[in-house]
Amino acid sequence: MEYLVVVHRDRPDGPCGVTVPDLPGCFSAGDTLAEALANVREAIALYAEDVLESAEPVAEPSTEIDPDGGIVAAVPLDDGLLSE
């Protein structure tokens, strides 16, 4: 399974911000693209853990998202991450 994320970067050599449109409030950042994607993968795991503890379902990933001025990337997740 993978979530589509949007990466925003103000300058080519600057830090990256990453949002997960399917998971409201789930975001992360990093000094490099690789770091930002690794960090958002962790943010998705923490988000899922919080949602599952509240007995709510975690939103399924979309197959298309609006890049909203950024670039779209896919973040793969371990099987079973989003289930109890």
N, CA, C and O atoms as CSV, one atom per row, in Angstrom:
chain,resi,resn,atom,element,x,y,z
A,1,MET,N,N,0.847,-1.166,0.000
A,1,MET,CA,C,0.000,0.000,0.000
A,1,MET,C,C,0.895,1.232,0.000
A,1,MET,O,O,1.990,1.225,0.562
A,2,GLU,N,N,0.408,2.283,-0.639
A,2,GLU,CA,C,1.147,3.540,-0.616
A,2,GLU,C,C,0.189,4.721,-0.624
A,2,GLU,O,O,-0.892,4.665,-1.210
A,3,TYR,N,N,0.610,5.785,0.037
A,3,TYR,CA,C,-0.141,7.036,0.037
A,3,TYR,C,C,0.534,8.007,-0.909
A,3,TYR,O,O,1.761,8.059,-1.003
A,4,LEU,N,N,-0.286,8.776,-1.607
A,4,LEU,CA,C,0.239,9.856,-2.425
A,4,LEU,C,C,0.394,11.077,-1.530
A,4,LEU,O,O,-0.496,11.403,-0.744
A,5,VAL,N,N,1.528,11.742,-1.657
A,5,VAL,CA,C,1.827,12.928,-0.852
A,5,VAL,C,C,2.189,14.071,-1.789
A,5,VAL,O,O,2.505,13.858,-2.960
A,6,VAL,N,N,2.140,15.283,-1.254
A,6,VAL,CA,C,2.543,16.465,-2.027
A,6,VAL,C,C,3.772,17.065,-1.362
A,6,VAL,O,O,3.782,17.355,-0.166
A,7,VAL,N,N,4.803,17.242,-2.174
A,7,VAL,CA,C,6.063,17.813,-1.704
A,7,VAL,C,C,6.134,19.261,-2.170
A,7,VAL,O,O,5.940,19.563,-3.347
A,8,HIS,N,N,6.417,20.152,-1.220
A,8,HIS,CA,C,6.574,21.576,-1.531
A,8,HIS,C,C,7.995,21.999,-1.186
A,8,HIS,O,O,8.536,21.629,-0.144
A,9,ARG,N,N,8.581,22.776,-2.075
A,9,ARG,CA,C,9.944,23.258,-1.857
A,9,ARG,C,C,10.022,24.662,-2.442
A,9,ARG,O,O,9.713,24.861,-3.616
A,10,ASP,N,N,10.435,25.641,-1.631
A,10,ASP,CA,C,10.528,27.026,-2.090
A,10,ASP,C,C,11.711,27.266,-3.013
A,10,ASP,O,O,11.620,28.056,-3.952
A,11,ARG,N,N,12.829,26.580,-2.745
A,11,ARG,CA,C,14.024,26.717,-3.575
A,11,ARG,C,C,14.559,25.331,-3.896
A,11,ARG,O,O,14.378,24.403,-3.107
A,12,PRO,N,N,15.212,25.174,-5.037
A,12,PRO,CA,C,15.707,23.847,-5.416
A,12,PRO,C,C,16.639,23.210,-4.390
A,12,PRO,O,O,16.673,21.985,-4.272
A,13,ASP,N,N,17.387,24.008,-3.653
A,13,ASP,CA,C,18.318,23.458,-2.671
A,13,ASP,C,C,17.819,23.619,-1.239
A,13,ASP,O,O,18.577,23.414,-0.290
A,14,GLY,N,N,16.549,23.985,-1.078
A,14,GLY,CA,C,16.001,24.240,0.252
A,14,GLY,C,C,15.301,23.036,0.843
A,14,GLY,O,O,15.193,21.991,0.201
A,15,PRO,N,N,14.827,23.184,2.070
A,15,PRO,CA,C,14.095,22.098,2.732
A,15,PRO,C,C,12.768,21.811,2.033
A,15,PRO,O,O,12.263,22.633,1.269
A,16,CYS,N,N,12.217,20.639,2.305
A,16,CYS,CA,C,10.954,20.200,1.704
A,16,CYS,C,C,9.898,20.043,2.783
A,16,CYS,O,O,10.180,19.556,3.878
A,17,GLY,N,N,8.703,20.452,2.470
A,17,GLY,CA,C,7.542,20.166,3.301
A,17,GLY,C,C,6.698,19.133,2.576
A,17,GLY,O,O,6.610,19.153,1.348
A,18,VAL,N,N,6.080,18.237,3.320
A,18,VAL,CA,C,5.279,17.173,2.710
A,18,VAL,C,C,3.936,17.084,3.425
A,18,VAL,O,O,3.878,17.051,4.654
A,19,THR,N,N,2.863,17.044,2.648
A,19,THR,CA,C,1.526,16.859,3.206
A,19,THR,C,C,0.922,15.575,2.647
A,19,THR,O,O,1.297,15.111,1.571
A,20,VAL,N,N,-0.020,15.012,3.400
A,20,VAL,CA,C,-0.727,13.792,2.988
A,20,VAL,C,C,-2.207,14.169,2.864
A,20,VAL,O,O,-2.934,14.142,3.858
A,21,PRO,N,N,-2.657,14.518,1.661
A,21,PRO,CA,C,-4.037,14.987,1.504
A,21,PRO,C,C,-5.113,14.029,2.022
A,21,PRO,O,O,-6.169,14.473,2.472
A,22,ASP,N,N,-4.855,12.732,1.961
A,22,ASP,CA,C,-5.857,11.767,2.437
A,22,ASP,C,C,-5.954,11.692,3.955
A,22,ASP,O,O,-6.918,11.145,4.491
A,23,LEU,N,N,-4.957,12.239,4.651
A,23,LEU,CA,C,-4.916,12.170,6.112
A,23,LEU,C,C,-4.826,13.590,6.675
A,23,LEU,O,O,-3.724,14.100,6.875
A,24,PRO,N,N,-5.952,14.227,6.931
A,24,PRO,CA,C,-5.950,15.616,7.382
A,24,PRO,C,C,-5.055,15.844,8.600
A,24,PRO,O,O,-5.163,15.145,9.607
A,25,GLY,N,N,-4.180,16.825,8.487
A,25,GLY,CA,C,-3.283,17.167,9.584
A,25,GLY,C,C,-2.003,16.359,9.594
A,25,GLY,O,O,-1.155,16.570,10.462
A,26,CYS,N,N,-1.838,15.448,8.663
A,26,CYS,CA,C,-0.619,14.628,8.599
A,26,CYS,C,C,0.363,15.291,7.643
A,26,CYS,O,O,0.084,15.451,6.455
A,27,PHE,N,N,1.510,15.672,8.179
A,27,PHE,CA,C,2.526,16.354,7.380
A,27,PHE,C,C,3.887,16.155,8.013
A,27,PHE,O,O,3.993,15.690,9.147
A,28,SER,N,N,4.922,16.508,7.279
A,28,SER,CA,C,6.278,16.434,7.796
A,28,SER,C,C,7.175,17.298,6.925
A,28,SER,O,O,6.704,17.982,6.016
A,29,ALA,N,N,8.469,17.261,7.210
A,29,ALA,CA,C,9.437,18.052,6.451
A,29,ALA,C,C,10.812,17.413,6.582
A,29,ALA,O,O,11.017,16.483,7.362
A,30,GLY,N,N,11.736,17.932,5.806
A,30,GLY,CA,C,13.114,17.463,5.887
A,30,GLY,C,C,14.026,18.394,5.112
A,30,GLY,O,O,13.570,19.157,4.260
A,31,ASP,N,N,15.305,18.329,5.408
A,31,ASP,CA,C,16.284,19.169,4.721
A,31,ASP,C,C,16.493,18.734,3.278
A,31,ASP,O,O,16.852,19.551,2.430
A,32,THR,N,N,16.271,17.456,2.994
A,32,THR,CA,C,16.385,16.924,1.636
A,32,THR,C,C,15.087,16.211,1.282
A,32,THR,O,O,14.266,15.930,2.156
A,33,LEU,N,N,14.908,15.925,0.013
A,33,LEU,CA,C,13.713,15.195,-0.411
A,33,LEU,C,C,13.671,13.813,0.237
A,33,LEU,O,O,12.627,13.388,0.731
A,34,ALA,N,N,14.791,13.123,0.236
A,34,ALA,CA,C,14.834,11.783,0.839
A,34,ALA,C,C,14.474,11.827,2.319
A,34,ALA,O,O,13.728,10.978,2.806
A,35,GLU,N,N,15.004,12.817,3.032
A,35,GLU,CA,C,14.696,12.953,4.456
A,35,GLU,C,C,13.230,13.284,4.667
A,35,GLU,O,O,12.594,12.734,5.566
A,36,ALA,N,N,12.688,14.172,3.852
A,36,ALA,CA,C,11.281,14.557,3.983
A,36,ALA,C,C,10.361,13.359,3.747
A,36,ALA,O,O,9.379,13.184,4.468
A,37,LEU,N,N,10.671,12.533,2.746
A,37,LEU,CA,C,9.838,11.364,2.469
A,37,LEU,C,C,9.957,10.316,3.572
A,37,LEU,O,O,8.967,9.672,3.918
A,38,ALA,N,N,11.143,10.140,4.121
A,38,ALA,CA,C,11.306,9.218,5.249
A,38,ALA,C,C,10.536,9.732,6.464
A,38,ALA,O,O,9.893,8.954,7.168
A,39,ASN,N,N,10.600,11.029,6.706
A,39,ASN,CA,C,9.907,11.618,7.853
A,39,ASN,C,C,8.393,11.522,7.706
A,39,ASN,O,O,7.693,11.264,8.684
A,40,VAL,N,N,7.878,11.729,6.490
A,40,VAL,CA,C,6.426,11.663,6.326
A,40,VAL,C,C,5.945,10.220,6.434
A,40,VAL,O,O,4.810,9.982,6.846
A,41,ARG,N,N,6.775,9.270,6.077
A,41,ARG,CA,C,6.415,7.863,6.260
A,41,ARG,C,C,6.201,7.593,7.755
A,41,ARG,O,O,5.246,6.920,8.142
A,42,GLU,N,N,7.092,8.121,8.578
A,42,GLU,CA,C,6.945,7.987,10.031
A,42,GLU,C,C,5.699,8.732,10.518
A,42,GLU,O,O,4.988,8.242,11.395
A,43,ALA,N,N,5.435,9.904,9.956
A,43,ALA,CA,C,4.254,10.688,10.347
A,43,ALA,C,C,2.971,9.926,10.017
A,43,ALA,O,O,2.013,9.962,10.790
A,44,ILE,N,N,2.946,9.239,8.876
A,44,ILE,CA,C,1.774,8.444,8.504
A,44,ILE,C,C,1.571,7.315,9.519
A,44,ILE,O,O,0.444,7.051,9.937
A,45,ALA,N,N,2.647,6.659,9.908
A,45,ALA,CA,C,2.553,5.573,10.891
A,45,ALA,C,C,2.007,6.081,12.219
A,45,ALA,O,O,1.145,5.441,12.821
A,46,LEU,N,N,2.502,7.225,12.677
A,46,LEU,CA,C,2.018,7.799,13.941
A,46,LEU,C,C,0.561,8.236,13.831
A,46,LEU,O,O,-0.223,8.038,14.759
A,47,TYR,N,N,0.203,8.825,12.701
A,47,TYR,CA,C,-1.174,9.239,12.455
A,47,TYR,C,C,-2.093,8.009,12.527
A,47,TYR,O,O,-3.122,8.027,13.203
A,48,ALA,N,N,-1.702,6.943,11.818
A,48,ALA,CA,C,-2.517,5.722,11.802
A,48,ALA,C,C,-2.663,5.140,13.200
A,48,ALA,O,O,-3.744,4.690,13.580
A,49,GLU,N,N,-1.582,5.148,13.962
A,49,GLU,CA,C,-1.624,4.631,15.332
A,49,GLU,C,C,-2.630,5.412,16.168
A,49,GLU,O,O,-3.426,4.817,16.895
A,50,ASP,N,N,-2.602,6.735,16.073
A,50,ASP,CA,C,-3.546,7.566,16.830
A,50,ASP,C,C,-4.986,7.302,16.416
A,50,ASP,O,O,-5.870,7.186,17.264
A,51,VAL,N,N,-5.221,7.208,15.111
A,51,VAL,CA,C,-6.583,6.988,14.622
A,51,VAL,C,C,-7.089,5.612,15.056
A,51,VAL,O,O,-8.228,5.478,15.505
A,52,LEU,N,N,-6.240,4.597,14.921
A,52,LEU,CA,C,-6.675,3.256,15.308
A,52,LEU,C,C,-6.956,3.150,16.798
A,52,LEU,O,O,-7.856,2.415,17.203
A,53,GLU,N,N,-6.198,3.875,17.625
A,53,GLU,CA,C,-6.454,3.875,19.067
A,53,GLU,C,C,-7.813,4.478,19.397
A,53,GLU,O,O,-8.432,4.118,20.398
A,54,SER,N,N,-8.273,5.393,18.556
A,54,SER,CA,C,-9.584,6.000,18.785
A,54,SER,C,C,-10.705,5.184,18.148
A,54,SER,O,O,-11.859,5.613,18.133
A,55,ALA,N,N,-10.367,4.012,17.624
A,55,ALA,CA,C,-11.322,3.083,17.009
A,55,ALA,C,C,-11.960,3.639,15.741
A,55,ALA,O,O,-13.036,3.195,15.340
A,56,GLU,N,N,-11.318,4.585,15.125
A,56,GLU,CA,C,-11.786,5.131,13.854
A,56,GLU,C,C,-11.033,4.443,12.714
A,56,GLU,O,O,-9.903,3.992,12.904
A,57,PRO,N,N,-11.645,4.360,11.540
A,57,PRO,CA,C,-10.920,3.792,10.395
A,57,PRO,C,C,-9.937,4.819,9.818
A,57,PRO,O,O,-10.179,6.025,9.866
A,58,VAL,N,N,-8.848,4.326,9.285
A,58,VAL,CA,C,-7.875,5.181,8.612
A,58,VAL,C,C,-8.300,5.291,7.155
A,58,VAL,O,O,-8.642,4.287,6.530
A,59,ALA,N,N,-8.281,6.498,6.616
A,59,ALA,CA,C,-8.699,6.723,5.231
A,59,ALA,C,C,-7.858,5.901,4.267
A,59,ALA,O,O,-6.638,5.805,4.406
A,60,GLU,N,N,-8.528,5.315,3.298
A,60,GLU,CA,C,-7.830,4.580,2.245
A,60,GLU,C,C,-7.096,5.568,1.338
A,60,GLU,O,O,-7.557,6.693,1.147
A,61,PRO,N,N,-5.968,5.159,0.786
A,61,PRO,CA,C,-5.229,6.064,-0.108
A,61,PRO,C,C,-5.978,6.325,-1.409
A,61,PRO,O,O,-6.622,5.433,-1.961
A,62,SER,N,N,-5.885,7.547,-1.881
A,62,SER,CA,C,-6.439,7.916,-3.183
A,62,SER,C,C,-5.497,7.450,-4.284
A,62,SER,O,O,-4.313,7.210,-4.048
A,63,THR,N,N,-6.035,7.329,-5.478
A,63,THR,CA,C,-5.193,6.980,-6.621
A,63,THR,C,C,-4.754,8.217,-7.390
A,63,THR,O,O,-3.845,8.150,-8.217
A,64,GLU,N,N,-5.402,9.350,-7.116
A,64,GLU,CA,C,-5.033,10.624,-7.731
A,64,GLU,C,C,-5.234,11.727,-6.704
A,64,GLU,O,O,-6.185,11.696,-5.922
A,65,ILE,N,N,-4.321,12.715,-6.712
A,65,ILE,CA,C,-4.484,13.879,-5.841
A,65,ILE,C,C,-4.054,15.124,-6.600
A,65,ILE,O,O,-3.319,15.040,-7.584
A,66,ASP,N,N,-4.513,16.263,-6.142
A,66,ASP,CA,C,-4.148,17.559,-6.716
A,66,ASP,C,C,-2.790,17.962,-6.164
A,66,ASP,O,O,-2.623,18.027,-4.946
A,67,PRO,N,N,-1.806,18.236,-7.030
A,67,PRO,CA,C,-0.477,18.604,-6.537
A,67,PRO,C,C,-0.433,19.963,-5.842
A,67,PRO,O,O,0.527,20.256,-5.129
A,68,ASP,N,N,-1.455,20.796,-6.038
A,68,ASP,CA,C,-1.566,22.073,-5.326
A,68,ASP,C,C,-0.245,22.855,-5.331
A,68,ASP,O,O,0.176,23.373,-4.297
A,69,GLY,N,N,0.403,22.936,-6.495
A,69,GLY,CA,C,1.627,23.722,-6.619
A,69,GLY,C,C,2.895,22.978,-6.248
A,69,GLY,O,O,3.989,23.529,-6.361
A,70,GLY,N,N,2.766,21.735,-5.808
A,70,GLY,CA,C,3.935,20.942,-5.449
A,70,GLY,C,C,4.099,19.788,-6.419
A,70,GLY,O,O,3.558,19.810,-7.525
A,71,ILE,N,N,4.845,18.789,-6.001
A,71,ILE,CA,C,4.976,17.583,-6.813
A,71,ILE,C,C,4.414,16.406,-6.021
A,71,ILE,O,O,4.495,16.371,-4.793
A,72,VAL,N,N,3.851,15.457,-6.734
A,72,VAL,CA,C,3.250,14.282,-6.095
A,72,VAL,C,C,4.287,13.167,-6.025
A,72,VAL,O,O,5.009,12.911,-6.989
A,73,ALA,N,N,4.350,12.517,-4.885
A,73,ALA,CA,C,5.222,11.354,-4.691
A,73,ALA,C,C,4.401,10.273,-4.010
A,73,ALA,O,O,3.413,10.566,-3.337
A,74,ALA,N,N,4.805,9.034,-4.185
A,74,ALA,CA,C,4.147,7.906,-3.532
A,74,ALA,C,C,5.033,7.418,-2.394
A,74,ALA,O,O,6.234,7.214,-2.569
A,75,VAL,N,N,4.420,7.231,-1.218
A,75,VAL,CA,C,5.150,6.756,-0.038
A,75,VAL,C,C,4.662,5.353,0.283
A,75,VAL,O,O,3.530,5.182,0.734
A,76,PRO,N,N,5.507,4.338,0.055
A,76,PRO,CA,C,5.097,2.970,0.365
A,76,PRO,C,C,5.078,2.715,1.874
A,76,PRO,O,O,5.894,3.251,2.624
A,77,LEU,N,N,4.126,1.884,2.294
A,77,LEU,CA,C,3.980,1.547,3.711
A,77,LEU,C,C,4.062,0.042,3.886
A,77,LEU,O,O,3.747,-0.721,2.973
A,78,ASP,N,N,4.488,-0.373,5.071
A,78,ASP,CA,C,4.544,-1.796,5.396
A,78,ASP,C,C,3.125,-2.358,5.439
A,78,ASP,O,O,2.190,-1.682,5.866
A,79,ASP,N,N,2.980,-3.597,4.992
A,79,ASP,CA,C,1.677,-4.254,5.086
A,79,ASP,C,C,1.261,-4.335,6.546
A,79,ASP,O,O,2.086,-4.615,7.415
A,80,GLY,N,N,-0.004,-4.095,6.816
A,80,GLY,CA,C,-0.511,-4.198,8.168
A,80,GLY,C,C,-0.373,-2.936,8.996
A,80,GLY,O,O,-0.859,-2.889,10.126
A,81,LEU,N,N,0.277,-1.914,8.465
A,81,LEU,CA,C,0.460,-0.681,9.225
A,81,LEU,C,C,-0.858,-0.046,9.606
A,81,LEU,O,O,-0.985,0.519,10.692
A,82,LEU,N,N,-1.829,-0.128,8.736
A,82,LEU,CA,C,-3.086,0.573,8.965
A,82,LEU,C,C,-4.178,-0.311,9.553
A,82,LEU,O,O,-5.355,0.046,9.499
A,83,SER,N,N,-3.811,-1.442,10.104
A,83,SER,CA,C,-4.807,-2.301,10.754
A,83,SER,C,C,-4.304,-2.721,12.112
A,83,SER,O,O,-3.101,-2.736,12.373
A,84,GLU,N,N,-5.230,-3.056,12.964
A,84,GLU,CA,C,-4.864,-3.463,14.322
A,84,GLU,C,C,-4.327,-4.862,14.337
A,84,GLU,O,O,-3.967,-5.373,15.398
